[in-house]
Amino acid sequence: MAKESMKAREVKRAKLVAKYAEKRAALKEAGDYAGLAKLPKNSNPVRLHNRCQLTGRPKGYMRDFGISRITFREMASNGLIPGVKKASW
C-alpha cells in the first residue's frame, strides 16, 4: 500500500498537468522553449507516474486494467475479472 502523501503528490501533479496542458501545447507549437522552461516542472506530463487504482502501488502496473499485477492476480483468482482463467501461477 502506498503512502497517502505519495498518492496526494500524484493527484497534485495530475491537476498541474491538466491546468497547463493548453499553455504547454501552445508554447511547444510556437517553439518558445524559454517559456516552457518557466512553467512548473510538475506540469510536465512525463513526471506523472502510473499507480494502481486500488492500492496505489507504483510497480507492476498493468495499463489495460489500471491496477497492479498483484491486485490483478487476486481479483482473477476470486473471479472478479471476467474472461481470465487461472492457468499455472
Summary of the structure (lengths in Angstrom):
residues: 89
radius of gyration: 17.9
end to end distance: 22.4
largest distance: 54.0
contacts: 190
relative contact order: 0.13
helix: 54%
strand: 4%
